[in-house]
Amino acid sequence: MPFSRKGPVVGVVGATGMVGRELIELLERRRLRVGELRPFSSGRSRSFVNFRGRRLAAPAPDAKALAACGLVFLVSSDKVSLEHGPGLAARGVWVIDDSAAFRMDPDVPLVIPEVNACALREGRRLISGPNCTMTGLAVAGAALNRVVGVREVRVASYQAVSGAGTAALAELFSQIHSLSRTHLRADGRAPVLDPGQASVLPRAIAFNAVPQVGRIGPDGCTGEESKIAAELRKVWSSPRLKISATAVRVPTIRGHALAAWLTLAEPVTPARARALLSKTPGLTLCSANDYPTPRSAGGKSPVLAGRLRQGATSREIALWIVSDNLLKGAALNSVQIAEILQKRGWLK
């Protein structure tokens, strides 16, 4: 495996996207040793990234150049991951994939380091990262599930537009600009906005809430709602867990928020739940009368939680959760996995 005294050769496919740029910034300031960085873009245009004071070209992915890496981060599309991931892993390259391509493959570990780092194996070089929405829920509820047992989850997510990509953000800003001259009516009543036009998201997103993230399937659930359920069961190793999810796109920029109700195997007081959550790795629990918001979570590494309270029964705990979808939901989680590989001496 390619290695220098400073660290392995590291490839990043999707380096010029939002998640890719966050990942490269993390590689500059975290513990992971990087001997050489090889960034790759879609190749549709001449692209560059900055790393350690140097401007590096980011060409289209090249199979030979990727195979010469010791570690490759895939932060592009399912298609690109399917094209490169399995082949690189078969050649001994460690591959950490941020797409949905392999998450439900039983032979590919789906890993959130604070929750199930034990799923990592030296012989399994292809590793999948989780859905950015599910990540906050998995971290926040991990201790309750481990100590008490979670039997059922009901969750509503309020997802930032950045989760849909750069084009969706541009559409949000364009719509806001178009509506910027809207004022209160002369009679003091709030204006009624027309439904608006949308090309990237299913509906106009500015000053709106859209209860559709992904395609709606035959069962009435969207792709995002199905992912949350399936991936949480895998990460928690809870195949019988009951999950009801509603995913809503809201006009925030970054930071996914969730309102969650967890039904436990036995009665739990909010005080006991607070004690468990306060010791959860990767989670910052707000004080009783405080709570996080997407704006307060933006750019923050940990998952944030608040509004912890008793639910409808003595076995139910209600919780408000926020995490940065570009960091802990994607780039940071991938880098944390790589740091574990390096700590265990597997990147050698």
N, C-alpha and C positions, 0 to 999 in steps of 0.2 A: 504493500500500500504506500503511495507517495507520502513522504513525511519529511519535514525539515526539523531542525533543532527547535524552531519556534512553534511548530504545529503542522497539521496536515494541509494539503492543498484542498481548498473548499470551493465548490461550485454553487452558484445560486441561479437557478432558472426561474425567470420572472423578476429579475433584479430591479427592473425599472417601474414595476407596478407599485401600488400603495403598500402592500404587505412586504414586497421585496425591499423597498427602500427602508422601511422600519427595521427589517431584519439586518440589513447591512449596517445601519446605525448601531444596533445592539451588538453586532460583532466587534465594533470598534471599542465599545465601553464595558463589555462584560468579560467574564473569566475565560471564555473559550479561546484557546490558542489557535491562531490562524497563520500558517506559514505563507500561504499565497491565496489571494481571492481571485476566482474566475467568474465574473458575472455574465449572464446571458439574458437576452431580451427575446421578444417575439421575432425580431429581425426585420420587421416591416419598415423600420426607419433606422437611421444611424443614431445609436443611443449610447449614453455614457453614465457612469455612476462615480461618486467620489468615495474613496476609502483611504484612510491614513494619509491624507494630504495629497493623494494622487488621483488623477482623472483616468478612469479605466474604461476602455471600450466595452460595450455589452452587445456582442453579435448574436445571431440566432444560435440556438442550441446545436452543438456539434458532438456527435456520439463519441468520437475519438478523444476530444478534449475532456468530455465528462468522465470517460472511463479512466483518465489519468488523474482524477481527483480521489482523495481518500474519503471525502464526505460531500454529499450533494444535497442541497435543499431545493425541493420542488415547490414553488409558490406561484404556479401558473394555473393551467386548466386541467380538468380531468383527462382530456385528450393527450396533453403533453405528458402527464404523469403516467398514463397507460403506455405511451410510446417509449419512455425512457426508464421508468422506475424498476420494473422487474429485471430487465437486462443488466442494468448497472448493479443491482443487488446480487445477481447471479455471478457477476465478475468480482465480487468481494467489496464493492463500494458501499459504504453506509449511505442510505437514502432516507431522508426525512421528508415526507410528503404532506403538504397542507391541503390537498384537494380531497374530494369525496370519493375518489376512484377506488381506494382499497379499505376504507374504514370498516366495512362489514365483512371483509374477507376473513374467514376464521384463521387463516395462516399468517395474517398481518396484525401485529399488535397495534391497538388503538390506545395511545398513551397521553395522559395528563400527569406530569411528574409528581405533583403533590398527592395524587389520588392512587395511581396504579403503576408506579415505576417498576414494580415487581414483574410487570408483563414484558419488560425488555429482556431479550436473550441474545447472546453473542452470535448465535447461528442464524438469527433472523435479521438480515441487513436492511430489509425494507420495513419502515415504521411509518404509521399513519398518525397525523394529528387530527384533533377533533373539530366538529362544527363549532364555530365561534359563539353561537348562542348557548349551546349545551354546556360549554366549558364553565361558565359562571355557576350554573346550577350544580354541576358535578362537584366542583370544589366546595361550594357553600354547604352542600348537604352531605359531604363525604363522612364527616365524623358521626353525624346522626345515623347514617346508614350503617357504618361500621360498628358502632357501640349499641345502638337500639334496634336498628333495622327499619328501613323505609319500605312500606308496602304499596303506597300509591302516591303519585305526584300529579297535581293539577298546576299548570303553569301558563301564563300569558306573557309573551315577550314583546317588547317595544324596541324595534331594531333600527339602528342608525343607517342612513342612506349609504355611507361608505361601504357597508357590507355588500352592496350591489355593484360596487366598482366606480371608477372615475367618471364614466359617462353618466351614471345616475346622479352623482354629486353635481356635475355640470348642469343636468336637467333641473335639479333642485334650485341652484343659484339662479338659473335663467328664469324659472317660474317666480321666484321671490322678486327678482328685478322687475318683471312684468307687473307684479302686483304692488310694487313699492309705492305707487301713487294712489292706492286705495285708501279712502278716509272714512270716518264715521259719516253717516248720512246727515243731511241738514237737520233732520228731526231728532238726531241723537241716537238713532237705532243702529245696531251693527249691520254692516252690509252683508248681503247674501252673494257669495261668490258662485260663478258658474262652475260646472264640473272640471273644466280645463282640459287641456290636451297633454298626453303623455306618449313617449315613444320608447323609453327604456324601462320604466316601471309600469305596472298595470293601470295605475290611475295617477292623476296629478298629485304630487306629494307635498308641495308647498302649502302650509297651513292646513294640513289634512292628515288623516290616519287611514292606512290602506291594509285591510286584514287579509293580505295575500303575499306570502314570500315563497316564491317557487310556483310550479304548476299545481293546479288542483286535480287530485286524482279521483278515481271512481268512488272511493270511500268518502269523498268530501274533504279530505285532509290535504294540505299543501305539502310540497316536497320538504320544506323546512320543518313542518310539524312532525312528519314521519321520521326525519333524520334525528330530531331531538329525542324521540322515544327510543328508536333503535340503538342509537349511540350511547345513551345514558345506561341502558340495560347492559351493554357490553363493557363500558368503563367501570361500572359498579359491580360487574359480574352478578347481575340480578335479572336473570331471564324471565322471571315471573312478575316483575315490577309492572304495575298498572300506571299508565301515563296518559293524561289528556292535555294536549297543547294547542294553544292558539297563537300564531305568529303574526304580528302587526308591524308594518313599516311606518315609522314616524319621521318627521322632518328634523331630526337631529343629525349632526355630522359624524360623530364617532362616539361609541359607547352604547352597548346593548343593555337594556334594562329588563328585568323579569319580576313579575309578581308570582310567587310560588306558594303552594299549600302542600305540605308534606304530611301524609298520614303514616304514623309510626306503628310498630308492633306492640307497643305498650304506652300507657299514659306518660307524658313528659311535660313538666312545667316549663314555662318560658325561662325561668332562672337556670334550670338544668341545661336547657338547650343553649342558652347564652354561654354557659361555662364550657360546653363542648365546642361551640363555634369559635370562642375566643382563643382556643388552642389549635385551631385548624391551620396547617401550613398554607401559605398563599392567600389567606383570607384576612381582611381587616374588617372587624365588626364595629360599627358605630355605636355610640352611647344610646341609651334608651330613647331619648327624645331627638335623636339626630338620624340622618339618612343620607345616602349618596345620591347623586344625579348623574346623567351622562356627562354633563359639563364638568362636574367635580372629579369624575373618573377618567376623563380624557388624558392620555399620556401617563397614566399610573400603571404600575406593574401588577399589584395584587387585585384580586377580586374584592369588591366592596359590598357590604350588606348592612341593612338596617331594618327598621319597622318590625323587629322580631316580636311576635305576640302569639297568644293562644288562638287556635282556629275554632272551628265550629264544635269540636269535641275535645276531650282531654288528650286524645291521641294525635291531634292535628296541630302543627306549628306553621304559622304564616310568616313569610319573609320577603323582603324586597332586596334584589340583587342587581348590581351593575358592574360591568367589566368592559375594558377597552377592547373592542372586537379586533382591532388591528394588532394589538400587543398580546395580552394573555390569550385572546381568542385565536391568534395565528402566529405571528413572528416570534414573540417571546416564548410561547410554548415549544416551538421548534428548537430554539436556541437552548432552552433548558434541557430538552432531551439530549442534544449534542453534548452539553456539559456533563451529563451523567455518563454518557459513553466514554468521554475523555477521562473522567474521574475513575471509572472502572478499569481504565487501561486498555480499552477496546479499540481506540483510535491510535493505532501504532503501526 
